[in-house]
Structure formats: structure tokens, C-alpha cells
Amino acid sequence: MQSALFPELVVNGEQVPHALIAAETQNQDAPKGKPGIAWRKAANAVAIRTLLLQQARDKAIKADPQEVGPGRFETEEEALIRTVLELEIDVQQPSETDVKSEWEKDPGRFRTPPLWEVSHILCACDPRDTAKREQALARANGICRKLESDPKGFAALAARESDCGSKSSGGVLGQLGPGDTVPEFETALRHLSEGQVTNPPILTRHGYHVIRLDALAVGQVLPFEAVKDKIALAMEKAAWARQSRAFIDRLVAASDIKGADFRMV
């Protein structure tokens, strides 16, 4: 390793093994071919973890791992860090007045799920097969061009061209709600208006889709009483995140850290 790209990490005189940072890099996003960026992000994360564990030692905290899922418990380090944060962070439950003020900022944020009436034409392929993917895209683009000149021909095109079983009903999928389809398909639906067709086609693990939104039932705005607990929980989580960030910023500012760069955070 080149020391310029992968410097030693030393936190308050404690040298952190390279292996810990290397293991953390898999959790960090970075441009392809830029290992130094992933390393620096990992070094920052490991430095913060090291600071919190040092705090646990200074406060003589004993680990008490809690169950975080069926038969799954925290590691000792996770338990120590959680305890440090619990001791330092005091989030008060928001008052009903504060919760209602948050709701009143934009009640339209809190709705029942939408329903989409959808038709599609599928040009199936394995996206991992470059040649097959390009062939499917060429077919889908051709379908889009035909629909531009003959929008009313969607059902006939679906019956003739689609690789989905829905071809027998002119491509009609019926009503879909959130979570009923793959993420890329749902994202496309959220950006369509009634009668609109996706162009360019949408790639999912099934292939390329030409999607038409036949009808949209927008979710109804929920009354305050129905959402106040959800809003209160979200406000508590946001307050916890702010306080934990402020606490960590104070720790970093008061520490001697070499090999990390918190300017990129």
C-alpha cells in the first residue's frame, strides 16, 4: 500500500490496525478505480468508532449486548457504543403542539398509498448479458417509436410484442400499489401522469418495460390523529441524529487524530 493513499490511522495516540479500515471500505461508496476515497471514508468511520470506544473505556462502561432481532444480539463493541450515546444524548419526546405544527407545514406529505392502473410491454432479457440486453433495448425503442405515431395501438402492440403473460389482456397489469412491483418499475410509475408512456424504456431484472399509466388514484390526506405517532417518532429520530452528530463533532474537535480527513464528511 502507498502511504499517501492509505495513511496510518492514529486516534489519541492509539494506532488503528490497517485491517480494520480495509474491512470497513466495503461499506463505503467510492468511484470505480478510486480506492483512496473509499479508504478515507472508511478511516473516518473507524476513527469515530475508535473515539466512541475510547469514551466507553474512560467511563468504565461494561458491555450489555441487547437482542436486535430474533436470536441476533449486538456485538460487545456495538453495545459499548450504544451505551455511550445513550449516556450523552437526551432526546425529549416532542409535545403534541410541536407534532401538530410539523403536520401543519404540509399535511399532503401524509397520505394513504397511491394506486396505479398500469399496462406494459415487456422485452425480456437478462440484464447481465450485454448482447441480449442491447437486443431487448432495440426492440423496446422500436415499440416506443410505434406508440408515438399510434398511441391507441398499445394493446395490439402488447398482444403482439410483449414477453409477459399480460399480453393476452393487451398488457394490462391491473391495480398496483407501493411494493407490488420491482423498485425501478415503481419509481417510473411515480413519475408518470395519467395516459403517459415511458420513453425511454425502463430496465429491471426482467428486461425492458414500456409502461403506460392508465389511471392514478392519489392517496388521501390522513387526519392528524392518524399520523401523529408516526410524526412524533420521526421527530425524535431526527433530534437523536442531530444530537449524536453534534456529540461526535465535539469528540473529533477535542481529539488528536492522524490519518483521517473529516473535511470530506
DRENPA-3360 file (N, C-alpha, C; in nm, 2 decimals, always signed):
BEGIN
1 = MQSALFPE = +0.08/-0.12/+0.00/+0.00/+0.00/+0.00/+0.09/+0.13/+0.00 ~ +0.04/+0.23/-0.07/+0.11/+0.35/-0.07/+0.07/+0.44/+0.05 ~ +0.16/+0.48/+0.13/+0.12/+0.56/+0.25/+0.04/+0.68/+0.22 ~ +0.07/+0.74/+0.10/-0.01/+0.87/+0.07/-0.16/+0.84/+0.05 ~ -0.19/+0.72/-0.01/-0.33/+0.68/-0.03/-0.39/+0.62/+0.09 ~ -0.31/+0.54/+0.16/-0.36/+0.46/+0.27/-0.27/+0.49/+0.40 ~ -0.29/+0.61/+0.45/-0.21/+0.65/+0.57/-0.25/+0.58/+0.70 ~ -0.15/+0.57/+0.79/-0.18/+0.51/+0.92/-0.28/+0.60/+0.99;
9 = LVVNGEQV = -0.37/+0.53/+1.07/-0.47/+0.60/+1.14/-0.43/+0.59/+1.29 ~ -0.42/+0.71/+1.35/-0.38/+0.72/+1.49/-0.48/+0.81/+1.56 ~ -0.55/+0.75/+1.66/-0.66/+0.83/+1.73/-0.62/+0.84/+1.88 ~ -0.58/+0.97/+1.92/-0.54/+1.00/+2.06/-0.43/+0.90/+2.10 ~ -0.33/+0.88/+2.01/-0.22/+0.80/+2.04/-0.24/+0.65/+2.02 ~ -0.36/+0.61/+1.99/-0.39/+0.47/+1.96/-0.39/+0.44/+1.82 ~ -0.29/+0.35/+1.78/-0.28/+0.32/+1.63/-0.38/+0.21/+1.60 ~ -0.46/+0.24/+1.49/-0.56/+0.15/+1.45/-0.51/+0.06/+1.34;
17 = PHALIAAE = -0.53/-0.07/+1.35/-0.48/-0.17/+1.25/-0.54/-0.14/+1.11 ~ -0.45/-0.15/+1.01/-0.50/-0.13/+0.88/-0.61/-0.22/+0.84 ~ -0.61/-0.34/+0.90/-0.71/-0.45/+0.87/-0.85/-0.40/+0.90 ~ -0.86/-0.32/+1.01/-1.00/-0.27/+1.04/-1.05/-0.17/+0.94 ~ -0.96/-0.09/+0.89/-1.00/+0.01/+0.79/-1.03/-0.06/+0.66 ~ -0.95/-0.16/+0.62/-0.97/-0.23/+0.50/-1.10/-0.30/+0.50 ~ -1.14/-0.36/+0.62/-1.27/-0.43/+0.63/-1.38/-0.33/+0.61 ~ -1.37/-0.21/+0.66/-1.47/-0.11/+0.65/-1.49/-0.05/+0.51;
25 = TQNQDAPK = -1.39/-0.06/+0.43/-1.40/+0.00/+0.29/-1.51/-0.06/+0.21 ~ -1.55/-0.18/+0.24/-1.66/-0.25/+0.17/-1.79/-0.18/+0.19 ~ -1.80/-0.11/+0.30/-1.93/-0.04/+0.34/-1.93/+0.11/+0.29 ~ -1.83/+0.15/+0.21/-1.82/+0.29/+0.17/-1.83/+0.30/+0.02 ~ -1.91/+0.39/-0.03/-1.92/+0.42/-0.17/-1.81/+0.50/-0.22 ~ -1.76/+0.47/-0.34/-1.65/+0.55/-0.40/-1.65/+0.52/-0.55 ~ -1.61/+0.62/-0.63/-1.60/+0.60/-0.77/-1.51/+0.48/-0.81 ~ -1.54/+0.41/-0.91/-1.46/+0.30/-0.96/-1.32/+0.34/-0.99;
33 = GKPGIAWR = -1.22/+0.27/-0.94/-1.08/+0.30/-0.96/-1.03/+0.41/-0.87 ~ -1.11/+0.44/-0.77/-1.06/+0.54/-0.67/-1.06/+0.48/-0.53 ~ -0.97/+0.39/-0.51/-0.96/+0.32/-0.38/-0.93/+0.41/-0.26 ~ -0.86/+0.52/-0.30/-0.82/+0.61/-0.19/-0.93/+0.68/-0.13 ~ -1.04/+0.71/-0.20/-1.16/+0.77/-0.15/-1.23/+0.68/-0.05 ~ -1.25/+0.55/-0.10/-1.31/+0.45/-0.01/-1.23/+0.44/+0.12 ~ -1.10/+0.44/+0.11/-1.01/+0.42/+0.23/-1.03/+0.54/+0.32 ~ -1.04/+0.66/+0.27/-1.05/+0.78/+0.36/-1.19/+0.78/+0.43;
41 = KAANAVAI = -1.29/+0.75/+0.35/-1.42/+0.74/+0.42/-1.42/+0.63/+0.53 ~ -1.36/+0.52/+0.50/-1.35/+0.41/+0.60/-1.27/+0.46/+0.72 ~ -1.16/+0.53/+0.69/-1.08/+0.58/+0.80/-1.16/+0.67/+0.89 ~ -1.24/+0.76/+0.83/-1.32/+0.84/+0.91/-1.42/+0.76/+1.00 ~ -1.49/+0.66/+0.94/-1.58/+0.58/+1.02/-1.52/+0.51/+1.13 ~ -1.40/+0.45/+1.10/-1.33/+0.37/+1.20/-1.27/+0.47/+1.31 ~ -1.23/+0.59/+1.27/-1.18/+0.69/+1.37/-1.30/+0.72/+1.47 ~ -1.42/+0.74/+1.42/-1.53/+0.78/+1.50/-1.56/+0.66/+1.60;
49 = RTLLLQQA = -1.56/+0.54/+1.54/-1.59/+0.42/+1.62/-1.48/+0.41/+1.73 ~ -1.36/+0.44/+1.70/-1.25/+0.43/+1.80/-1.27/+0.53/+1.91 ~ -1.31/+0.65/+1.87/-1.33/+0.76/+1.97/-1.44/+0.72/+2.07 ~ -1.55/+0.66/+2.01/-1.66/+0.62/+2.10/-1.62/+0.50/+2.19 ~ -1.54/+0.41/+2.14/-1.49/+0.30/+2.23/-1.39/+0.36/+2.33 ~ -1.31/+0.46/+2.30/-1.23/+0.52/+2.40/-1.31/+0.58/+2.51 ~ -1.42/+0.65/+2.47/-1.51/+0.71/+2.57/-1.57/+0.60/+2.66 ~ -1.60/+0.48/+2.60/-1.65/+0.37/+2.68/-1.55/+0.33/+2.78;
57 = RDKAIKAD = -1.43/+0.32/+2.74/-1.32/+0.28/+2.84/-1.30/+0.38/+2.94 ~ -1.30/+0.51/+2.90/-1.28/+0.62/+3.00/-1.39/+0.62/+3.11 ~ -1.51/+0.58/+3.07/-1.62/+0.58/+3.16/-1.65/+0.45/+3.23 ~ -1.55/+0.35/+3.20/-1.56/+0.22/+3.26/-1.70/+0.15/+3.23 ~ -1.75/+0.17/+3.11/-1.87/+0.11/+3.07/-1.85/-0.04/+3.05 ~ -1.95/-0.12/+3.09/-1.94/-0.26/+3.07/-2.05/-0.30/+2.96 ~ -2.01/-0.38/+2.87/-2.09/-0.41/+2.75/-2.21/-0.50/+2.80 ~ -2.33/-0.47/+2.75/-2.45/-0.54/+2.78/-2.53/-0.56/+2.65;
65 = PQEVGPGR = -2.48/-0.65/+2.57/-2.54/-0.67/+2.44/-2.69/-0.70/+2.45 ~ -2.77/-0.63/+2.36/-2.91/-0.65/+2.36/-2.95/-0.72/+2.23 ~ -3.07/-0.78/+2.24/-3.12/-0.85/+2.12/-3.17/-0.75/+2.02 ~ -3.13/-0.76/+1.89/-3.17/-0.66/+1.79/-3.25/-0.73/+1.68 ~ -3.28/-0.86/+1.70/-3.36/-0.94/+1.61/-3.37/-1.07/+1.67 ~ -3.46/-1.15/+1.61/-3.48/-1.29/+1.66/-3.35/-1.37/+1.66 ~ -3.30/-1.39/+1.79/-3.18/-1.47/+1.80/-3.05/-1.40/+1.76 ~ -3.06/-1.27/+1.74/-2.95/-1.19/+1.70/-2.92/-1.08/+1.80;
73 = FETEEEAL = -2.79/-1.07/+1.85/-2.76/-0.98/+1.95/-2.65/-0.89/+1.90 ~ -2.64/-0.77/+1.97/-2.53/-0.68/+1.94/-2.40/-0.74/+1.97 ~ -2.29/-0.70/+1.90/-2.16/-0.73/+1.95/-2.12/-0.65/+2.07 ~ -2.01/-0.68/+2.14/-1.97/-0.61/+2.26/-1.94/-0.46/+2.22 ~ -1.88/-0.44/+2.10/-1.84/-0.31/+2.06/-1.97/-0.23/+2.03 ~ -2.07/-0.29/+1.97/-2.19/-0.22/+1.94/-2.27/-0.18/+2.07 ~ -2.26/-0.27/+2.17/-2.33/-0.24/+2.29/-2.26/-0.13/+2.37 ~ -2.12/-0.12/+2.36/-2.05/-0.02/+2.43/-2.08/+0.12/+2.36;
81 = IRTVLELE = -2.08/+0.12/+2.23/-2.11/+0.25/+2.16/-2.25/+0.29/+2.18 ~ -2.35/+0.20/+2.18/-2.49/+0.24/+2.21/-2.50/+0.30/+2.35 ~ -2.43/+0.24/+2.45/-2.44/+0.29/+2.59/-2.38/+0.43/+2.60 ~ -2.26/+0.45/+2.53/-2.20/+0.58/+2.53/-2.30/+0.69/+2.48 ~ -2.36/+0.66/+2.37/-2.46/+0.75/+2.30/-2.58/+0.77/+2.39 ~ -2.63/+0.67/+2.46/-2.74/+0.68/+2.54/-2.71/+0.77/+2.66 ~ -2.59/+0.76/+2.71/-2.55/+0.85/+2.82/-2.53/+1.00/+2.78 ~ -2.49/+1.02/+2.66/-2.47/+1.15/+2.61/-2.58/+1.22/+2.55;
89 = IDVQQPSE = -2.68/+1.15/+2.50/-2.79/+1.21/+2.42/-2.92/+1.19/+2.49 ~ -2.98/+1.30/+2.51/-3.11/+1.31/+2.58/-3.22/+1.37/+2.49 ~ -3.29/+1.29/+2.42/-3.39/+1.34/+2.33/-3.53/+1.34/+2.40 ~ -3.59/+1.45/+2.41/-3.72/+1.47/+2.47/-3.83/+1.43/+2.37 ~ -3.93/+1.37/+2.42/-4.05/+1.34/+2.34/-4.11/+1.47/+2.30 ~ -4.14/+1.50/+2.17/-4.20/+1.62/+2.13/-4.34/+1.64/+2.18 ~ -4.38/+1.76/+2.21/-4.52/+1.79/+2.26/-4.61/+1.77/+2.14 ~ -4.74/+1.75/+2.18/-4.84/+1.74/+2.07/-4.85/+1.87/+1.99;
97 = TDVKSEWE = -4.83/+1.98/+2.06/-4.83/+2.11/+1.99/-4.72/+2.11/+1.88 ~ -4.60/+2.06/+1.92/-4.49/+2.06/+1.82/-4.52/+1.96/+1.71 ~ -4.57/+1.85/+1.74/-4.61/+1.75/+1.64/-4.71/+1.80/+1.54 ~ -4.81/+1.87/+1.60/-4.92/+1.93/+1.51/-4.86/+2.03/+1.42 ~ -4.77/+2.11/+1.47/-4.70/+2.22/+1.39/-4.63/+2.16/+1.27 ~ -4.56/+2.05/+1.30/-4.49/+1.98/+1.19/-4.59/+1.92/+1.09 ~ -4.70/+1.87/+1.13/-4.80/+1.82/+1.04/-4.86/+1.93/+0.96 ~ -4.88/+2.04/+1.02/-4.95/+2.16/+0.95/-4.86/+2.22/+0.85;
105 = KDPGRFRT = -4.73/+2.20/+0.85/-4.64/+2.25/+0.75/-4.68/+2.20/+0.61 ~ -4.72/+2.07/+0.60/-4.76/+2.02/+0.48/-4.84/+1.89/+0.50 ~ -4.96/+1.90/+0.53/-5.04/+1.77/+0.56/-5.04/+1.68/+0.44 ~ -5.02/+1.73/+0.32/-5.01/+1.64/+0.20/-4.90/+1.54/+0.20 ~ -4.81/+1.55/+0.29/-4.70/+1.45/+0.30/-4.75/+1.32/+0.36 ~ -4.86/+1.33/+0.42/-4.91/+1.21/+0.50/-5.04/+1.16/+0.43 ~ -5.03/+1.06/+0.35/-5.14/+1.01/+0.27/-5.15/+0.86/+0.27 ~ -5.27/+0.81/+0.24/-5.28/+0.67/+0.21/-5.20/+0.63/+0.09;
113 = PPLWEVSH = -5.16/+0.51/+0.07/-5.08/+0.48/-0.05/-5.15/+0.50/-0.18 ~ -5.08/+0.54/-0.29/-5.15/+0.56/-0.42/-5.18/+0.42/-0.48 ~ -5.27/+0.42/-0.58/-5.30/+0.31/-0.66/-5.28/+0.34/-0.80 ~ -5.21/+0.26/-0.88/-5.18/+0.28/-1.02/-5.25/+0.18/-1.10 ~ -5.33/+0.22/-1.20/-5.38/+0.12/-1.31/-5.27/+0.12/-1.42 ~ -5.21/+0.01/-1.45/-5.09/+0.00/-1.53/-5.11/-0.10/-1.64 ~ -5.05/-0.07/-1.76/-5.03/-0.16/-1.87/-4.88/-0.15/-1.90 ~ -4.83/-0.26/-1.96/-4.69/-0.26/-2.00/-4.66/-0.36/-2.11;
121 = ILCACDPR = -4.55/-0.33/-2.18/-4.50/-0.43/-2.28/-4.36/-0.46/-2.24 ~ -4.33/-0.59/-2.22/-4.20/-0.63/-2.17/-4.12/-0.69/-2.29 ~ -4.00/-0.64/-2.30/-3.90/-0.70/-2.39/-3.80/-0.77/-2.29 ~ -3.82/-0.90/-2.27/-3.74/-0.97/-2.17/-3.60/-0.99/-2.21 ~ -3.51/-0.99/-2.11/-3.37/-1.02/-2.13/-3.31/-1.04/-1.99 ~ -3.19/-1.09/-1.99/-3.11/-1.10/-1.87/-3.02/-0.97/-1.88 ~ -3.03/-0.88/-1.79/-2.95/-0.75/-1.80/-2.80/-0.78/-1.79 ~ -2.76/-0.89/-1.74/-2.62/-0.92/-1.72/-2.56/-0.96/-1.86;
129 = DTAKREQA = -2.64/-1.00/-1.95/-2.60/-1.04/-2.09/-2.60/-0.92/-2.18 ~ -2.49/-0.86/-2.20/-2.48/-0.73/-2.28/-2.55/-0.74/-2.41 ~ -2.52/-0.85/-2.49/-2.58/-0.86/-2.62/-2.73/-0.87/-2.62 ~ -2.78/-0.96/-2.53/-2.93/-0.98/-2.52/-2.99/-0.85/-2.47 ~ -2.92/-0.78/-2.38/-2.98/-0.65/-2.33/-2.99/-0.55/-2.44 ~ -2.89/-0.54/-2.52/-2.89/-0.44/-2.63/-3.00/-0.48/-2.73 ~ -3.02/-0.61/-2.76/-3.13/-0.65/-2.85/-3.26/-0.61/-2.79 ~ -3.28/-0.64/-2.66/-3.41/-0.60/-2.60/-3.43/-0.45/-2.60;
137 = LARANGIC = -3.33/-0.37/-2.58/-3.35/-0.23/-2.58/-3.39/-0.18/-2.72 ~ -3.32/-0.24/-2.82/-3.36/-0.20/-2.96/-3.51/-0.23/-2.99 ~ -3.55/-0.35/-2.94/-3.70/-0.38/-2.96/-3.78/-0.28/-2.89 ~ -3.75/-0.25/-2.76/-3.83/-0.16/-2.68/-3.83/-0.02/-2.74 ~ -3.72/+0.02/-2.79/-3.72/+0.16/-2.85/-3.80/+0.16/-2.98 ~ -3.80/+0.05/-3.05/-3.89/+0.04/-3.17/-4.03/+0.05/-3.13 ~ -4.07/-0.02/-3.02/-4.21/-0.01/-2.97/-4.25/+0.13/-2.94 ~ -4.16/+0.20/-2.87/-4.18/+0.34/-2.83/-4.21/+0.42/-2.95;
145 = RKLESDPK = -4.13/+0.40/-3.06/-4.15/+0.48/-3.18/-4.28/+0.45/-3.24 ~ -4.33/+0.33/-3.24/-4.46/+0.29/-3.30/-4.57/+0.36/-3.22 ~ -4.55/+0.36/-3.09/-4.65/+0.42/-3.00/-4.66/+0.57/-3.02 ~ -4.55/+0.64/-3.05/-4.55/+0.78/-3.08/-4.64/+0.82/-3.19 ~ -4.64/+0.73/-3.29/-4.73/+0.76/-3.41/-4.87/+0.70/-3.40 ~ -4.88/+0.60/-3.31/-5.01/+0.54/-3.29/-5.04/+0.50/-3.14 ~ -5.06/+0.60/-3.06/-5.08/+0.58/-2.91/-5.19/+0.48/-2.88 ~ -5.29/+0.48/-2.96/-5.41/+0.39/-2.94/-5.38/+0.24/-2.97;
153 = GFAALAAR = -5.26/+0.22/-3.03/-5.23/+0.08/-3.06/-5.16/+0.01/-2.96 ~ -5.16/+0.06/-2.83/-5.08/+0.00/-2.72/-5.12/-0.15/-2.70 ~ -5.25/-0.17/-2.69/-5.30/-0.31/-2.66/-5.26/-0.41/-2.77 ~ -5.27/-0.36/-2.89/-5.24/-0.45/-3.00/-5.09/-0.48/-3.01 ~ -5.01/-0.38/-2.98/-4.86/-0.40/-2.97/-4.83/-0.49/-2.86 ~ -4.89/-0.48/-2.74/-4.86/-0.56/-2.63/-4.90/-0.71/-2.67 ~ -5.01/-0.73/-2.73/-5.06/-0.86/-2.76/-4.96/-0.93/-2.86 ~ -4.90/-0.85/-2.94/-4.81/-0.90/-3.05/-4.66/-0.91/-3.00;
161 = ESDCGSKS = -4.62/-0.81/-2.92/-4.47/-0.80/-2.89/-4.43/-0.84/-2.75 ~ -4.52/-0.83/-2.65/-4.48/-0.84/-2.51/-4.44/-0.99/-2.48 ~ -4.34/-1.00/-2.39/-4.29/-1.12/-2.34/-4.35/-1.16/-2.20 ~ -4.45/-1.08/-2.16/-4.52/-1.10/-2.03/-4.65/-1.17/-2.06 ~ -4.70/-1.25/-1.96/-4.83/-1.31/-1.97/-4.94/-1.22/-1.99 ~ -4.92/-1.09/-1.95/-5.03/-0.99/-1.96/-5.06/-0.96/-2.11 ~ -4.98/-1.01/-2.20/-5.00/-0.98/-2.34/-5.14/-1.03/-2.38 ~ -5.19/-1.13/-2.31/-5.32/-1.19/-2.35/-5.44/-1.09/-2.32;
169 = SGGVLGQL = -5.41/-0.99/-2.23/-5.50/-0.89/-2.19/-5.46/-0.75/-2.24 ~ -5.38/-0.75/-2.35/-5.33/-0.62/-2.41/-5.23/-0.55/-2.32 ~ -5.16/-0.62/-2.23/-5.06/-0.57/-2.15/-5.11/-0.51/-2.01 ~ -5.24/-0.53/-1.99/-5.30/-0.47/-1.86/-5.25/-0.55/-1.74 ~ -5.19/-0.48/-1.65/-5.15/-0.54/-1.52/-5.25/-0.52/-1.41 ~ -5.34/-0.43/-1.43/-5.44/-0.40/-1.32/-5.39/-0.30/-1.23 ~ -5.44/-0.31/-1.10/-5.40/-0.21/-1.00/-5.28/-0.26/-0.93 ~ -5.18/-0.16/-0.91/-5.06/-0.18/-0.84/-5.05/-0.08/-0.73;
177 = GPGDTVPE = -5.00/-0.12/-0.61/-4.97/-0.02/-0.51/-4.82/-0.03/-0.47 ~ -4.77/+0.05/-0.38/-4.63/+0.05/-0.34/-4.59/-0.09/-0.29 ~ -4.48/-0.13/-0.34/-4.42/-0.26/-0.31/-4.47/-0.38/-0.39 ~ -4.57/-0.35/-0.48/-4.62/-0.46/-0.56/-4.54/-0.50/-0.68 ~ -4.44/-0.42/-0.71/-4.35/-0.45/-0.83/-4.21/-0.41/-0.79 ~ -4.12/-0.43/-0.89/-3.98/-0.41/-0.86/-3.95/-0.26/-0.85 ~ -3.85/-0.22/-0.77/-3.82/-0.08/-0.74/-3.81/+0.01/-0.87 ~ -3.75/-0.03/-0.97/-3.73/+0.05/-1.09/-3.86/+0.08/-1.16;
185 = FETALRHL = -3.95/-0.02/-1.16/-4.08/-0.01/-1.22/-4.17/+0.09/-1.14 ~ -4.16/+0.07/-1.00/-4.24/+0.16/-0.92/-4.19/+0.31/-0.93 ~ -4.06/+0.33/-0.94/-4.01/+0.46/-0.95/-4.06/+0.53/-1.08 ~ -4.06/+0.45/-1.19/-4.12/+0.50/-1.31/-4.26/+0.54/-1.29 ~ -4.34/+0.46/-1.23/-4.48/+0.49/-1.21/-4.50/+0.62/-1.13 ~ -4.41/+0.65/-1.03/-4.43/+0.77/-0.95/-4.40/+0.90/-1.03 ~ -4.34/+0.88/-1.15/-4.30/+1.00/-1.23/-4.39/+1.01/-1.36 ~ -4.49/+0.93/-1.37/-4.58/+0.93/-1.48/-4.71/+1.00/-1.45;
193 = SEGQVTNP = -4.77/+1.07/-1.55/-4.90/+1.12/-1.53/-5.00/+1.03/-1.61 ~ -5.13/+1.04/-1.59/-5.22/+0.95/-1.65/-5.21/+0.96/-1.80 ~ -5.21/+0.84/-1.86/-5.20/+0.83/-2.01/-5.06/+0.83/-2.06 ~ -4.96/+0.87/-1.98/-4.82/+0.88/-2.03/-4.76/+0.75/-2.04 ~ -4.67/+0.74/-2.13/-4.59/+0.61/-2.16/-4.44/+0.64/-2.14 ~ -4.37/+0.55/-2.08/-4.23/+0.57/-2.05/-4.15/+0.56/-2.18 ~ -4.07/+0.67/-2.20/-3.98/+0.67/-2.32/-3.87/+0.76/-2.28 ~ -3.75/+0.70/-2.25/-3.71/+0.57/-2.29/-3.76/+0.45/-2.20;
201 = PILTRHGY = -3.75/+0.33/-2.25/-3.80/+0.22/-2.17/-3.73/+0.20/-2.04 ~ -3.79/+0.13/-1.95/-3.73/+0.11/-1.81/-3.67/-0.03/-1.80 ~ -3.55/-0.03/-1.75/-3.48/-0.16/-1.73/-3.50/-0.21/-1.59 ~ -3.54/-0.34/-1.58/-3.54/-0.40/-1.45/-3.48/-0.54/-1.47 ~ -3.48/-0.62/-1.36/-3.41/-0.75/-1.37/-3.49/-0.84/-1.47 ~ -3.61/-0.80/-1.51/-3.69/-0.88/-1.61/-3.66/-0.84/-1.75 ~ -3.60/-0.73/-1.77/-3.58/-0.68/-1.91/-3.63/-0.53/-1.92 ~ -3.66/-0.49/-2.04/-3.70/-0.35/-2.07/-3.85/-0.35/-2.07;
209 = HVIRLDAL = -3.91/-0.25/-2.00/-4.05/-0.23/-2.00/-4.09/-0.10/-2.07 ~ -4.20/-0.10/-2.15/-4.26/+0.02/-2.20/-4.39/+0.02/-2.11 ~ -4.40/+0.12/-2.02/-4.51/+0.13/-1.92/-4.60/+0.24/-1.96 ~ -4.73/+0.21/-1.95/-4.83/+0.32/-1.96/-4.91/+0.32/-1.83 ~ -4.93/+0.45/-1.78/-5.01/+0.47/-1.66/-5.15/+0.50/-1.71 ~ -5.24/+0.40/-1.69/-5.38/+0.42/-1.73/-5.46/+0.50/-1.64 ~ -5.44/+0.49/-1.51/-5.51/+0.58/-1.42/-5.44/+0.58/-1.29 ~ -5.46/+0.69/-1.22/-5.39/+0.71/-1.09/-5.49/+0.75/-0.98;
217 = AVGQVLPF = -5.49/+0.68/-0.87/-5.57/+0.72/-0.76/-5.48/+0.77/-0.65 ~ -5.47/+0.90/-0.64/-5.38/+0.96/-0.54/-5.43/+0.93/-0.40 ~ -5.33/+0.90/-0.31/-5.37/+0.87/-0.17/-5.43/+0.99/-0.11 ~ -5.53/+0.96/-0.02/-5.60/+1.06/+0.05/-5.51/+1.11/+0.17 ~ -5.53/+1.24/+0.20/-5.45/+1.30/+0.31/-5.51/+1.25/+0.44 ~ -5.42/+1.20/+0.52/-5.46/+1.14/+0.65/-5.48/+1.25/+0.76 ~ -5.58/+1.23/+0.84/-5.60/+1.33/+0.95/-5.49/+1.32/+1.05 ~ -5.47/+1.43/+1.13/-5.37/+1.44/+1.22/-5.36/+1.33/+1.32;
225 = EAVKDKIA = -5.48/+1.29/+1.37/-5.49/+1.18/+1.47/-5.43/+1.05/+1.42 ~ -5.44/+1.03/+1.29/-5.40/+0.90/+1.23/-5.24/+0.90/+1.22 ~ -5.18/+1.01/+1.21/-5.03/+1.01/+1.18/-4.95/+1.08/+1.29 ~ -5.01/+1.12/+1.40/-4.93/+1.20/+1.50/-4.82/+1.11/+1.56 ~ -4.85/+0.98/+1.59/-4.75/+0.90/+1.65/-4.63/+0.88/+1.55 ~ -4.66/+0.86/+1.43/-4.56/+0.84/+1.33/-4.47/+0.97/+1.31 ~ -4.53/+1.09/+1.32/-4.46/+1.21/+1.31/-4.37/+1.23/+1.43 ~ -4.43/+1.20/+1.55/-4.35/+1.22/+1.67/-4.23/+1.13/+1.67;
233 = LAMEKAAW = -4.24/+1.01/+1.62/-4.13/+0.92/+1.61/-4.02/+0.97/+1.52 ~ -4.07/+1.02/+1.40/-3.97/+1.08/+1.31/-3.90/+1.20/+1.37 ~ -3.97/+1.28/+1.44/-3.91/+1.40/+1.50/-3.81/+1.35/+1.61 ~ -3.84/+1.25/+1.69/-3.74/+1.20/+1.79/-3.62/+1.15/+1.72 ~ -3.63/+1.07/+1.61/-3.52/+1.02/+1.54/-3.43/+1.13/+1.48 ~ -3.50/+1.23/+1.43/-3.42/+1.35/+1.37/-3.34/+1.42/+1.48 ~ -3.41/+1.44/+1.60/-3.34/+1.50/+1.71/-3.22/+1.42/+1.76 ~ -3.24/+1.29/+1.76/-3.13/+1.20/+1.80/-3.02/+1.21/+1.71;
241 = ARQSRAFI = -3.05/+1.21/+1.58/-2.94/+1.22/+1.48/-2.86/+1.35/+1.49 ~ -2.93/+1.46/+1.51/-2.87/+1.59/+1.53/-2.78/+1.59/+1.65 ~ -2.83/+1.54/+1.77/-2.75/+1.54/+1.89/-2.63/+1.45/+1.88 ~ -2.65/+1.33/+1.82/-2.54/+1.24/+1.80/-2.43/+1.30/+1.72 ~ -2.47/+1.37/+1.61/-2.37/+1.43/+1.52/-2.30/+1.54/+1.59 ~ -2.37/+1.62/+1.67/-2.30/+1.73/+1.75/-2.21/+1.67/+1.85 ~ -2.25/+1.56/+1.92/-2.16/+1.50/+2.02/-2.03/+1.45/+1.95 ~ -2.05/+1.38/+1.83/-1.93/+1.33/+1.76/-1.84/+1.44/+1.71;
249 = DRLVAASD = -1.90/+1.55/+1.67/-1.82/+1.67/+1.62/-1.74/+1.72/+1.74 ~ -1.80/+1.72/+1.86/-1.72/+1.77/+1.97/-1.61/+1.68/+2.01 ~ -1.63/+1.55/+2.00/-1.53/+1.45/+2.03/-1.41/+1.47/+1.93 ~ -1.45/+1.48/+1.80/-1.34/+1.50/+1.70/-1.26/+1.62/+1.72 ~ -1.33/+1.73/+1.75/-1.26/+1.86/+1.77/-1.17/+1.85/+1.89 ~ -1.20/+1.77/+1.99/-1.12/+1.77/+2.11/-1.01/+1.66/+2.11 ~ -1.00/+1.59/+2.00/-0.91/+1.47/+1.99/-0.79/+1.50/+1.89 ~ -0.69/+1.42/+1.91/-0.57/+1.42/+1.82/-0.58/+1.30/+1.73;
257 = IKGADFRM = -0.62/+1.33/+1.60/-0.64/+1.23/+1.50/-0.55/+1.25/+1.38 ~ -0.48/+1.14/+1.35/-0.39/+1.15/+1.23/-0.44/+1.04/+1.14 ~ -0.45/+1.07/+1.01/-0.48/+0.97/+0.91/-0.63/+0.97/+0.87 ~ -0.71/+1.06/+0.92/-0.85/+1.08/+0.88/-0.87/+1.22/+0.83 ~ -0.97/+1.24/+0.75/-0.99/+1.37/+0.69/-1.14/+1.40/+0.70 ~ -1.18/+1.47/+0.81/-1.32/+1.49/+0.83/-1.38/+1.61/+0.75 ~ -1.30/+1.67/+0.67/-1.35/+1.77/+0.58/-1.43/+1.71/+0.47 ~ -1.42/+1.58/+0.44/-1.50/+1.52/+0.34/-1.63/+1.46/+0.39;
265 = V = -1.66/+1.48/+0.52/-1.78/+1.43/+0.57/-1.90/+1.52/+0.54;
% end
